[in-house]
């Protein structure tokens, strides 16, 4: 058996049509897992699933609003009934820019609904399915925002702090059920969100802002989604079987070298 082999494993990746989630979906499928990708963007979902299948991988897709608990529970139950559930990657989330004063109640609630409640809904459904399957692996995508103070990220920071705390709680509560739970806390990663944010807020200065943002990280560049996916692959594999209740920072040195 090759290293990081996931053949015979069934995985669900939320927010798997773009950015980090897309890279994770490709990586797990490449290593043999049958991946079910959840996202709200149907066209992007179709593209990812088609690419994986064309490469010889196994993939399915569902348009899913993770804030709707009953729909999440029903979908996870349907998926796990046919093939069990071995891996869950909670990647779906939204960002927000603002401090405590200029963050509206509506914006705060929206971030909470997706990043906190949505993750909770998937964890609730995931552990239920994994208990029936005899165990499993959960990866929550948190953020360095859960660990250090970032300017104008009030709601986002609060939500990712909750994701990190839920990781520890799940790891503790379900250890006896052979469920491992870890989190990954990326720094700034070059995703479509970053491109969109720069284009919207700094039109005509995209290249300048990209260089500026890259220099804020000690390593001198942003991370790539594939680098986060490589870490997720390791944590999902049997090679990481002794690891649970841990948070992995992958940030080009930002947290430790900028303090």
Buried (B, 14 or more C-beta within 10 A) or exposed (E): EEEBBBEEBBBBBBBBBBBBBBBBBBBBBBBBBBBBBBBBEEEBBEBBBEBBEEEEBBBBBBEBBBBBBEBBBEBBBEBBEEBBBBBBBBBBBBBBBBEEEEBEEEBBEBBBBBBBBBBBBBBBBBBBBBBBBEEBBBBBBBBBBBBBEBEEBBBBBBBBBBBBBBBBEBBEEBEEBEBBBBBBBBBBBBBEBBEEBBEEEBEEEEEEBBEEBBEEBBEEBBBBBBBBBBBBBBBBBEEBEEBBBBBBBBBBEBBEEEE
